[in-house]
Amino acid sequence: MNKEERADDVIQFFNNTIKDLNERTNNIPDEEKSSVYIGGIAYKGPHGFKSTEPAYPPFEFINANNVANGMGTDHADASKESIIEWDPELVFVDLSTYGTQPSAVEQIRTDPAYQSLTAVEEGEVYGVLPYNWYTKNYGTVLANAYYLGTVINPERFSDINPEEKANEIYKFLVSEPVYEDLEKGFGRGYGKIPVN
C-alpha cells in the first residue's frame, strides 16, 4: 500500500503510549492496588455482568489488580458466586451492554447478590467504551486504559482528562476526535453509572 511511513508512525505511537501507561503504574505495590472487575464484555454481541476478560488489555497496560485474572486469557463467564467472593472495590461495565438485553447494568440494579457488592454499595461502578464486538478497536483499548487509570490510580493520572485523551488518540488514528460520537452511540460514555 506504500504507507510504510504511516505504519511506522502508528507502531511508534502504540509503543510510546503503552510505555507511558506502564511507567505510570508499574511500581505500585500489590498491597496498595484496588481490586477491580469488568463485566458485560461484548463477545459476538452483548452479554450480561458475568461476561469478563481475565486479561482485559486496558487493565494489563496499567498493571491493575483484575480479580478475574486467574481464569485464563480468553473471554470468560465468571460465576456469580466468584464475583461475590471477589467483592471488587471498583466495578467497570462495558457499555455495549448498556440499554441492551442482556444488560449487565440492569442485572446489577436488580440482583440482590450484585447489590451486596462493596463497589455497588459505595457507588463505585463505571462505564467504559466497548473495544471488541466482532472486531477490535485498538484506539479504544488505549483510551480506556487512560480513563481506567484516572479512576483506579487518580494520583498517577492527574494530568489526564479522559475525554480529551480519547480524542487525541482517535485523532491520531482515524483523523477525527470521535469520542462524543461513541458516547452518543452507546447512550453514555466514561463516568459513574448509578446502580442503586
VEXMAR-588955 format. One record per residue (C-alpha): residue number from 1; residue in three letters; chain; x, y, z. Coordinates in nm, 4 decimals, padded with zeros to 6 digits, always signed. Example, Ala and Ser with C-alpha at 12.3 -4.5 7.8 and 13.67 -1.06 7.14 Angstrom:
BEGIN
<pt keke="1" tilum="ALA" gunu="A" X="+01.2300" Y="-00.4500" Z="+00.7800"/>
<pt keke="2" tilum="SER" gunu="A" X="+01.3670" Y="-00.1060" Z="+00.7140"/>
//
This chain:
BEGIN
<pt keke="1" tilum="MET" gunu="A" X="+00.0000" Y="+00.0000" Z="+00.0000"/>
<pt keke="2" tilum="ASN" gunu="A" X="+00.3067" Y="+00.2250" Z="+00.0051"/>
<pt keke="3" tilum="LYS" gunu="A" X="+00.2229" Y="+00.3521" Z="+00.3547"/>
<pt keke="4" tilum="GLU" gunu="A" X="+00.5396" Y="+00.2415" Z="+00.5311"/>
<pt keke="5" tilum="GLU" gunu="A" X="+00.5985" Y="+00.5773" Z="+00.6971"/>
<pt keke="6" tilum="ARG" gunu="A" X="+00.2445" Y="+00.5926" Z="+00.8357"/>
<pt keke="7" tilum="ALA" gunu="A" X="+00.2735" Y="+00.2321" Z="+00.9544"/>
<pt keke="8" tilum="ASP" gunu="A" X="+00.5958" Y="+00.3144" Z="+01.1375"/>
<pt keke="9" tilum="ASP" gunu="A" X="+00.4304" Y="+00.6187" Z="+01.2982"/>
<pt keke="10" tilum="VAL" gunu="A" X="+00.1349" Y="+00.4091" Z="+01.4183"/>
<pt keke="11" tilum="ILE" gunu="A" X="+00.3633" Y="+00.1408" Z="+01.5620"/>
<pt keke="12" tilum="GLN" gunu="A" X="+00.5674" Y="+00.4054" Z="+01.7424"/>
<pt keke="13" tilum="PHE" gunu="A" X="+00.2502" Y="+00.5691" Z="+01.8724"/>
<pt keke="14" tilum="PHE" gunu="A" X="+00.1298" Y="+00.2420" Z="+02.0231"/>
<pt keke="15" tilum="ASN" gunu="A" X="+00.4695" Y="+00.1593" Z="+02.1707"/>
<pt keke="16" tilum="ASN" gunu="A" X="+00.5061" Y="+00.5046" Z="+02.3280"/>
<pt keke="17" tilum="THR" gunu="A" X="+00.1504" Y="+00.5030" Z="+02.4640"/>
<pt keke="18" tilum="ILE" gunu="A" X="+00.1791" Y="+00.1569" Z="+02.6194"/>
<pt keke="19" tilum="LYS" gunu="A" X="+00.5161" Y="+00.2547" Z="+02.7678"/>
<pt keke="20" tilum="ASP" gunu="A" X="+00.3637" Y="+00.5674" Z="+02.9231"/>
<pt keke="21" tilum="LEU" gunu="A" X="+00.0760" Y="+00.3686" Z="+03.0749"/>
<pt keke="22" tilum="ASN" gunu="A" X="+00.3141" Y="+00.1106" Z="+03.2193"/>
<pt keke="23" tilum="GLU" gunu="A" X="+00.5585" Y="+00.3660" Z="+03.3595"/>
<pt keke="24" tilum="ARG" gunu="A" X="+00.2786" Y="+00.5450" Z="+03.5435"/>
<pt keke="25" tilum="THR" gunu="A" X="+00.1751" Y="+00.2278" Z="+03.7296"/>
<pt keke="26" tilum="ASN" gunu="A" X="+00.4493" Y="-00.0374" Z="+03.7276"/>
<pt keke="27" tilum="ASN" gunu="A" X="+00.5892" Y="+00.0489" Z="+04.0696"/>
<pt keke="28" tilum="ILE" gunu="A" X="+00.2643" Y="+00.0410" Z="+04.2696"/>
<pt keke="29" tilum="PRO" gunu="A" X="+00.2956" Y="-00.2303" Z="+04.5378"/>
<pt keke="30" tilum="ASP" gunu="A" X="+00.0367" Y="-00.5073" Z="+04.5063"/>
<pt keke="31" tilum="GLU" gunu="A" X="-00.0969" Y="-00.4399" Z="+04.8550"/>
<pt keke="32" tilum="GLU" gunu="A" X="-00.1801" Y="-00.0816" Z="+04.7529"/>
<pt keke="33" tilum="LYS" gunu="A" X="-00.3753" Y="-00.1768" Z="+04.4408"/>
<pt keke="34" tilum="SER" gunu="A" X="-00.7542" Y="-00.1619" Z="+04.4427"/>
<pt keke="35" tilum="SER" gunu="A" X="-00.9277" Y="-00.4794" Z="+04.3298"/>
<pt keke="36" tilum="VAL" gunu="A" X="-01.1171" Y="-00.4324" Z="+04.0017"/>
<pt keke="37" tilum="TYR" gunu="A" X="-01.3602" Y="-00.6270" Z="+03.7834"/>
<pt keke="38" tilum="ILE" gunu="A" X="-01.5100" Y="-00.5600" Z="+03.4421"/>
<pt keke="39" tilum="GLY" gunu="A" X="-01.8383" Y="-00.7168" Z="+03.3375"/>
<pt keke="40" tilum="GLY" gunu="A" X="-02.0685" Y="-00.7076" Z="+03.0385"/>
<pt keke="41" tilum="ILE" gunu="A" X="-01.7823" Y="-00.7591" Z="+02.7930"/>
<pt keke="42" tilum="ALA" gunu="A" X="-01.9102" Y="-00.7888" Z="+02.4376"/>
<pt keke="43" tilum="TYR" gunu="A" X="-01.8299" Y="-01.1147" Z="+02.2634"/>
<pt keke="44" tilum="LYS" gunu="A" X="-02.0030" Y="-01.1535" Z="+01.9283"/>
<pt keke="45" tilum="GLY" gunu="A" X="-02.2798" Y="-00.9412" Z="+02.0750"/>
<pt keke="46" tilum="PRO" gunu="A" X="-02.3807" Y="-00.8097" Z="+02.4188"/>
<pt keke="47" tilum="HIS" gunu="A" X="-02.3548" Y="-01.0221" Z="+02.7326"/>
<pt keke="48" tilum="GLY" gunu="A" X="-02.4502" Y="-00.9921" Z="+03.0978"/>
<pt keke="49" tilum="PHE" gunu="A" X="-02.2456" Y="-00.8938" Z="+03.4020"/>
<pt keke="50" tilum="LYS" gunu="A" X="-02.0701" Y="-01.2305" Z="+03.4295"/>
<pt keke="51" tilum="SER" gunu="A" X="-01.9050" Y="-01.1819" Z="+03.0891"/>
<pt keke="52" tilum="THR" gunu="A" X="-01.5459" Y="-01.0705" Z="+03.1516"/>
<pt keke="53" tilum="GLU" gunu="A" X="-01.1883" Y="-01.0805" Z="+03.0242"/>
<pt keke="54" tilum="PRO" gunu="A" X="-00.9257" Y="-01.2158" Z="+03.2642"/>
<pt keke="55" tilum="ALA" gunu="A" X="-00.6562" Y="-01.0460" Z="+03.0541"/>
<pt keke="56" tilum="TYR" gunu="A" X="-00.8539" Y="-00.7276" Z="+02.9778"/>
<pt keke="57" tilum="PRO" gunu="A" X="-00.5926" Y="-00.5238" Z="+02.7856"/>
<pt keke="58" tilum="PRO" gunu="A" X="-00.6600" Y="-00.1822" Z="+02.9444"/>
<pt keke="59" tilum="PHE" gunu="A" X="-00.6162" Y="-00.3397" Z="+03.2899"/>
<pt keke="60" tilum="GLU" gunu="A" X="-00.2951" Y="-00.5089" Z="+03.1721"/>
<pt keke="61" tilum="PHE" gunu="A" X="-00.1499" Y="-00.1818" Z="+03.0418"/>
<pt keke="62" tilum="ILE" gunu="A" X="-00.1977" Y="-00.0086" Z="+03.3786"/>
<pt keke="63" tilum="ASN" gunu="A" X="-00.0986" Y="-00.3107" Z="+03.5914"/>
<pt keke="64" tilum="ALA" gunu="A" X="-00.4408" Y="-00.3262" Z="+03.7576"/>
<pt keke="65" tilum="ASN" gunu="A" X="-00.5451" Y="-00.5898" Z="+04.0109"/>
<pt keke="66" tilum="ASN" gunu="A" X="-00.8086" Y="-00.7676" Z="+03.7996"/>
<pt keke="67" tilum="VAL" gunu="A" X="-00.9853" Y="-01.0147" Z="+04.0290"/>
<pt keke="68" tilum="ALA" gunu="A" X="-01.0695" Y="-01.2394" Z="+03.7316"/>
<pt keke="69" tilum="ASN" gunu="A" X="-00.7107" Y="-01.2758" Z="+03.6104"/>
<pt keke="70" tilum="GLY" gunu="A" X="-00.6863" Y="-01.6373" Z="+03.7279"/>
<pt keke="71" tilum="MET" gunu="A" X="-00.9430" Y="-01.7508" Z="+03.4716"/>
<pt keke="72" tilum="GLY" gunu="A" X="-00.7030" Y="-01.7710" Z="+03.1756"/>
<pt keke="73" tilum="THR" gunu="A" X="-00.6507" Y="-01.5235" Z="+02.8947"/>
<pt keke="74" tilum="ASP" gunu="A" X="-00.9620" Y="-01.5534" Z="+02.6770"/>
<pt keke="75" tilum="HIS" gunu="A" X="-01.3154" Y="-01.4264" Z="+02.7198"/>
<pt keke="76" tilum="ALA" gunu="A" X="-01.4777" Y="-01.5958" Z="+03.0197"/>
<pt keke="77" tilum="ASP" gunu="A" X="-01.8017" Y="-01.6120" Z="+03.2107"/>
<pt keke="78" tilum="ALA" gunu="A" X="-01.7353" Y="-01.5715" Z="+03.5811"/>
<pt keke="79" tilum="SER" gunu="A" X="-01.9790" Y="-01.7395" Z="+03.8143"/>
<pt keke="80" tilum="LYS" gunu="A" X="-02.1967" Y="-01.5149" Z="+04.0258"/>
<pt keke="81" tilum="GLU" gunu="A" X="-02.0517" Y="-01.6860" Z="+04.3316"/>
<pt keke="82" tilum="SER" gunu="A" X="-01.6981" Y="-01.5939" Z="+04.2240"/>
<pt keke="83" tilum="ILE" gunu="A" X="-01.7890" Y="-01.2300" Z="+04.1670"/>
<pt keke="84" tilum="ILE" gunu="A" X="-01.9477" Y="-01.2132" Z="+04.5134"/>
<pt keke="85" tilum="GLU" gunu="A" X="-01.6434" Y="-01.3820" Z="+04.6700"/>
<pt keke="86" tilum="TRP" gunu="A" X="-01.4009" Y="-01.1490" Z="+04.4893"/>
<pt keke="87" tilum="ASP" gunu="A" X="-01.6049" Y="-00.8455" Z="+04.6035"/>
<pt keke="88" tilum="PRO" gunu="A" X="-01.4068" Y="-00.5959" Z="+04.3912"/>
<pt keke="89" tilum="GLU" gunu="A" X="-01.3563" Y="-00.2446" Z="+04.5212"/>
<pt keke="90" tilum="LEU" gunu="A" X="-01.4212" Y="-00.0962" Z="+04.1760"/>
<pt keke="91" tilum="VAL" gunu="A" X="-01.6556" Y="-00.2330" Z="+03.9086"/>
<pt keke="92" tilum="PHE" gunu="A" X="-01.6478" Y="-00.1403" Z="+03.5420"/>
<pt keke="93" tilum="VAL" gunu="A" X="-01.9145" Y="-00.2197" Z="+03.2843"/>
<pt keke="94" tilum="ASP" gunu="A" X="-01.8591" Y="-00.2467" Z="+02.9106"/>
<pt keke="95" tilum="LEU" gunu="A" X="-02.1132" Y="-00.0061" Z="+02.7593"/>
<pt keke="96" tilum="SER" gunu="A" X="-02.2005" Y="-00.2493" Z="+02.4810"/>
<pt keke="97" tilum="THR" gunu="A" X="-02.4375" Y="-00.3900" Z="+02.7412"/>
<pt keke="98" tilum="TYR" gunu="A" X="-02.5957" Y="-00.0557" Z="+02.8275"/>
<pt keke="99" tilum="GLY" gunu="A" X="-02.9593" Y="-00.0461" Z="+02.7195"/>
<pt keke="100" tilum="THR" gunu="A" X="-02.9448" Y="-00.3922" Z="+02.5592"/>
<pt keke="101" tilum="GLN" gunu="A" X="-03.0512" Y="-00.7390" Z="+02.6611"/>
<pt keke="102" tilum="PRO" gunu="A" X="-02.8916" Y="-00.8982" Z="+02.8464"/>
<pt keke="103" tilum="SER" gunu="A" X="-02.7932" Y="-00.5813" Z="+03.0294"/>
<pt keke="104" tilum="ALA" gunu="A" X="-02.5156" Y="-00.6006" Z="+03.2862"/>
<pt keke="105" tilum="VAL" gunu="A" X="-02.6321" Y="-00.2685" Z="+03.4277"/>
<pt keke="106" tilum="GLU" gunu="A" X="-02.9882" Y="-00.3943" Z="+03.4820"/>
<pt keke="107" tilum="GLN" gunu="A" X="-02.8540" Y="-00.7153" Z="+03.6362"/>
<pt keke="108" tilum="ILE" gunu="A" X="-02.6507" Y="-00.5119" Z="+03.8846"/>
<pt keke="109" tilum="ARG" gunu="A" X="-02.9526" Y="-00.2928" Z="+03.9612"/>
<pt keke="110" tilum="THR" gunu="A" X="-03.1968" Y="-00.5795" Z="+04.0139"/>
<pt keke="111" tilum="ASP" gunu="A" X="-02.9982" Y="-00.8733" Z="+04.1523"/>
<pt keke="112" tilum="PRO" gunu="A" X="-02.9726" Y="-00.8644" Z="+04.5345"/>
<pt keke="113" tilum="ALA" gunu="A" X="-02.6437" Y="-01.0566" Z="+04.5186"/>
<pt keke="114" tilum="TYR" gunu="A" X="-02.4817" Y="-00.7921" Z="+04.2974"/>
<pt keke="115" tilum="GLN" gunu="A" X="-02.6362" Y="-00.5167" Z="+04.5084"/>
<pt keke="116" tilum="SER" gunu="A" X="-02.4376" Y="-00.6560" Z="+04.8024"/>
<pt keke="117" tilum="LEU" gunu="A" X="-02.1013" Y="-00.5922" Z="+04.6306"/>
<pt keke="118" tilum="THR" gunu="A" X="-01.8891" Y="-00.3307" Z="+04.8056"/>
<pt keke="119" tilum="ALA" gunu="A" X="-01.8378" Y="-00.1374" Z="+04.4815"/>
<pt keke="120" tilum="VAL" gunu="A" X="-02.2127" Y="-00.1263" Z="+04.4170"/>
<pt keke="121" tilum="GLU" gunu="A" X="-02.2963" Y="-00.0228" Z="+04.7737"/>
<pt keke="122" tilum="GLU" gunu="A" X="-02.0370" Y="+00.2556" Z="+04.7582"/>
<pt keke="123" tilum="GLY" gunu="A" X="-02.1342" Y="+00.3770" Z="+04.4111"/>
<pt keke="124" tilum="GLU" gunu="A" X="-01.8064" Y="+00.2717" Z="+04.2518"/>
<pt keke="125" tilum="VAL" gunu="A" X="-01.9480" Y="+00.1413" Z="+03.9218"/>
<pt keke="126" tilum="TYR" gunu="A" X="-01.8184" Y="+00.2971" Z="+03.6000"/>
<pt keke="127" tilum="GLY" gunu="A" X="-01.8828" Y="+00.2643" Z="+03.2283"/>
<pt keke="128" tilum="VAL" gunu="A" X="-01.6123" Y="+00.2045" Z="+02.9664"/>
<pt keke="129" tilum="LEU" gunu="A" X="-01.6351" Y="+00.2123" Z="+02.5897"/>
<pt keke="130" tilum="PRO" gunu="A" X="-01.6505" Y="-00.1290" Z="+02.4225"/>
<pt keke="131" tilum="TYR" gunu="A" X="-01.3460" Y="-00.2148" Z="+02.2151"/>
<pt keke="132" tilum="ASN" gunu="A" X="-01.4482" Y="-00.5536" Z="+02.0778"/>
<pt keke="133" tilum="TRP" gunu="A" X="-01.7601" Y="-00.6977" Z="+01.9263"/>
<pt keke="134" tilum="TYR" gunu="A" X="-01.6839" Y="-00.8785" Z="+01.6044"/>
<pt keke="135" tilum="THR" gunu="A" X="-01.3527" Y="-00.6963" Z="+01.5675"/>
<pt keke="136" tilum="LYS" gunu="A" X="-01.1221" Y="-00.4853" Z="+01.7846"/>
<pt keke="137" tilum="ASN" gunu="A" X="-01.0793" Y="-00.1088" Z="+01.8119"/>
<pt keke="138" tilum="TYR" gunu="A" X="-00.7249" Y="-00.0696" Z="+01.9399"/>
<pt keke="139" tilum="GLY" gunu="A" X="-00.7615" Y="+00.3052" Z="+01.9846"/>
<pt keke="140" tilum="THR" gunu="A" X="-01.0407" Y="+00.2433" Z="+02.2334"/>
<pt keke="141" tilum="VAL" gunu="A" X="-00.8169" Y="-00.0017" Z="+02.4214"/>
<pt keke="142" tilum="LEU" gunu="A" X="-00.5674" Y="+00.2810" Z="+02.4773"/>
<pt keke="143" tilum="ALA" gunu="A" X="-00.8339" Y="+00.5404" Z="+02.5554"/>
<pt keke="144" tilum="ASN" gunu="A" X="-00.9968" Y="+00.3073" Z="+02.8089"/>
<pt keke="145" tilum="ALA" gunu="A" X="-00.6615" Y="+00.2411" Z="+02.9748"/>
<pt keke="146" tilum="TYR" gunu="A" X="-00.6122" Y="+00.6124" Z="+03.0403"/>
<pt keke="147" tilum="TYR" gunu="A" X="-00.9672" Y="+00.6511" Z="+03.1678"/>
<pt keke="148" tilum="LEU" gunu="A" X="-00.9308" Y="+00.3481" Z="+03.3964"/>
<pt keke="149" tilum="GLY" gunu="A" X="-00.6061" Y="+00.4936" Z="+03.5238"/>
<pt keke="150" tilum="THR" gunu="A" X="-00.7833" Y="+00.8141" Z="+03.6292"/>
<pt keke="151" tilum="VAL" gunu="A" X="-01.0336" Y="+00.6085" Z="+03.8311"/>
<pt keke="152" tilum="ILE" gunu="A" X="-00.8072" Y="+00.3388" Z="+03.9758"/>
<pt keke="153" tilum="ASN" gunu="A" X="-00.4923" Y="+00.5470" Z="+04.0318"/>
<pt keke="154" tilum="PRO" gunu="A" X="-00.6025" Y="+00.9109" Z="+04.0109"/>
<pt keke="155" tilum="GLU" gunu="A" X="-00.2778" Y="+01.0441" Z="+04.1572"/>
<pt keke="156" tilum="ARG" gunu="A" X="-00.0820" Y="+00.8787" Z="+03.8736"/>
<pt keke="157" tilum="PHE" gunu="A" X="-00.3134" Y="+01.0196" Z="+03.6046"/>
<pt keke="158" tilum="SER" gunu="A" X="-00.3889" Y="+01.3632" Z="+03.7483"/>
<pt keke="159" tilum="ASP" gunu="A" X="-00.2716" Y="+01.5261" Z="+03.4251"/>
<pt keke="160" tilum="ILE" gunu="A" X="-00.5208" Y="+01.3312" Z="+03.2125"/>
<pt keke="161" tilum="ASN" gunu="A" X="-00.8676" Y="+01.4386" Z="+03.1039"/>
<pt keke="162" tilum="PRO" gunu="A" X="-01.0106" Y="+01.1069" Z="+02.9756"/>
<pt keke="163" tilum="GLU" gunu="A" X="-01.2339" Y="+01.2518" Z="+02.7052"/>
<pt keke="164" tilum="GLU" gunu="A" X="-00.9599" Y="+01.4790" Z="+02.5728"/>
<pt keke="165" tilum="LYS" gunu="A" X="-00.7081" Y="+01.1946" Z="+02.5797"/>
<pt keke="166" tilum="ALA" gunu="A" X="-00.9509" Y="+00.9683" Z="+02.3940"/>
<pt keke="167" tilum="ASN" gunu="A" X="-00.9971" Y="+01.2324" Z="+02.1243"/>
<pt keke="168" tilum="GLU" gunu="A" X="-00.6210" Y="+01.2815" Z="+02.0988"/>
<pt keke="169" tilum="ILE" gunu="A" X="-00.5816" Y="+00.9063" Z="+02.0385"/>
<pt keke="170" tilum="TYR" gunu="A" X="-00.8689" Y="+00.8882" Z="+01.7896"/>
<pt keke="171" tilum="LYS" gunu="A" X="-00.7492" Y="+01.1970" Z="+01.6044"/>
<pt keke="172" tilum="PHE" gunu="A" X="-00.4085" Y="+01.0397" Z="+01.5504"/>
<pt keke="173" tilum="LEU" gunu="A" X="-00.5509" Y="+00.7027" Z="+01.4450"/>
<pt keke="174" tilum="VAL" gunu="A" X="-00.8624" Y="+00.7962" Z="+01.2445"/>
<pt keke="175" tilum="SER" gunu="A" X="-00.8111" Y="+01.1708" Z="+01.1852"/>
<pt keke="176" tilum="GLU" gunu="A" X="-01.1220" Y="+01.2692" Z="+01.3817"/>
<pt keke="177" tilum="PRO" gunu="A" X="-01.1950" Y="+01.3313" Z="+01.7524"/>
<pt keke="178" tilum="VAL" gunu="A" X="-01.4810" Y="+01.0786" Z="+01.7711"/>
<pt keke="179" tilum="TYR" gunu="A" X="-01.5234" Y="+01.0257" Z="+02.1468"/>
<pt keke="180" tilum="GLU" gunu="A" X="-01.8510" Y="+01.2220" Z="+02.1573"/>
<pt keke="181" tilum="ASP" gunu="A" X="-01.9871" Y="+01.0179" Z="+01.8650"/>
<pt keke="182" tilum="LEU" gunu="A" X="-01.9122" Y="+00.6950" Z="+02.0520"/>
<pt keke="183" tilum="GLU" gunu="A" X="-02.0662" Y="+00.8342" Z="+02.3704"/>
<pt keke="184" tilum="LYS" gunu="A" X="-02.3823" Y="+00.9202" Z="+02.1801"/>
<pt keke="185" tilum="GLY" gunu="A" X="-02.3914" Y="+00.5829" Z="+02.0045"/>
<pt keke="186" tilum="PHE" gunu="A" X="-02.3674" Y="+00.3821" Z="+02.3268"/>
<pt keke="187" tilum="GLY" gunu="A" X="-02.6009" Y="+00.6027" Z="+02.5303"/>
<pt keke="188" tilum="ARG" gunu="A" X="-02.3300" Y="+00.7242" Z="+02.7667"/>
<pt keke="189" tilum="GLY" gunu="A" X="-01.9539" Y="+00.7468" Z="+02.7980"/>
<pt keke="190" tilum="TYR" gunu="A" X="-01.6943" Y="+00.7444" Z="+03.0699"/>
<pt keke="191" tilum="GLY" gunu="A" X="-01.8233" Y="+00.8064" Z="+03.4196"/>
<pt keke="192" tilum="LYS" gunu="A" X="-02.0115" Y="+00.6601" Z="+03.7108"/>
<pt keke="193" tilum="ILE" gunu="A" X="-02.3247" Y="+00.4545" Z="+03.6457"/>
<pt keke="194" tilum="PRO" gunu="A" X="-02.5987" Y="+00.4813" Z="+03.9082"/>
<pt keke="195" tilum="VAL" gunu="A" X="-02.6975" Y="+00.1266" Z="+04.0067"/>
<pt keke="196" tilum="ASN" gunu="A" X="-02.8675" Y="+00.1578" Z="+04.3464"/>
//
